[in-house]
Amino acid sequence: MISKNLTKHILALHSKKNRDEKSLFIVEGEKIIIEFISSDKYKIDKVVGTNQFKSKYFEILHSKSISFIEVSEDELKKISSQTNPNQALAIVHKLNVNSSPINSVTGIALYLDDIRDPGNFGTIIRIADWFGINQVFCSKNTTELYNPKVLQATMGAILRVNVTYVSIDLLLKENLNTKVYGAVLNGNDIYKTKLENGIIVIGNESNGISEPILNLINDPITIPSSKINGSESLNAANACAIICSEFHRQLNY
């Protein structure tokens, strides 16, 4: 049975304000919880789950010395942010993504300029992981990395991709002479452009890349549309996937 204090503690972590204050966040779902436990990147505070979850994963929980609180399915439903919770949730210590060292960009890195939709953000992290891009930099206004919808959309890719919130000015100061590509509507056709390693900027879902960052882009690129196209633009995550795919093709094949 779960205590009232722990129930209150977990419910509080559904709020960004409390996640920031306590430097903790919640991960939900059987598969992603086991990925977090198996990885050394994050420290697990405790796992709250059903007897079924405990029985299935007893060995790894024991071997990693994970504190486990057993609850009923009804109790889990009361503390979960999901309509149909999946056997367990984990309370995890945050990394300080605001003070991560700004390393030299090697290969390809992404810079997200004010991405606000949690699903887009999480999907972009997953896309980066798929194409072997392990550095994703974000403007300060990009949505919170530990938002539950972001975490779900990454499908565990958060464990393999380093995410850092940093101004692009500071990033470029540490990476002089690095090519800066920007996904814009009036750029050069990506399929006719010789692509090299560098930073790819993906702009806000509604407004695109902000004016100050546009001025820093030395290689504007675009995804050509069909002549019978009626859409104004592509979804940010979809555009990112197409661009990363072409970079991967040109640089690796």
KAKA-V46713 format. One line per field, one symbol per residue. ss: DSSP state (h for helix, s for strand, l for the rest). phi: phi as a letter, one per 20 degrees, with the letter a starting at -180 (. if undefined). psi: psi as a letter, one per 40 degrees, with the letter a starting at -180 (. if undefined). A space follows every 10 residues. Layout:
ss = ???
phi = ???
psi = ???
This chain:
ss = lllhhhhhhh hhlllhhhhh hhlssssslh hhhhhhhhll lllssssssl hhhhhhlhhh hhhllllsss llhhhhhhhl lllllllsss ssslllllll lllllllsss sslllllhhh hhhhhhhhhh llllssssll lllllllhhh hhhhllhhhl lssssllhhh hhhlllllls sssssssssh hhlllllsss sslslllsll hhhhllllss ssllllllll lllllhhhhh hhhhhhhhhh hhl
phi = .effffgfff ffffdggfff felcbddcog ffffffffee fdeefaddbe ffffffdgff fffelefcde ceffffffde eefcfdmacc ecffeefecf feeffdmdcd cdemfdfgff fffffffgfg emedccdcff efgffeggff gffflnfgfd dedcebffff fffecfmefc ececfdefgf eddfecfrdd edeggedmff gffgfeedcf cbefdffdfd efaeggffff ffffffffff ecc
psi = ihiddddddd ddeehddddd defiihhihd ddddddddie dihhdihhii ddddddfddd dddefhhhhh iiddddddei eidgigdiii hihiigeefi igihhhbhii hhgfhdhddd dddddddddd efhehhiiid eiihdehddd ddddfeddee hhhhhiiddd dddegiehhh ihhidfaihd eehhiiiahh hhiiddeahi ddddeehegh iihiiieeie idiiiddddd dddddddddd ee.
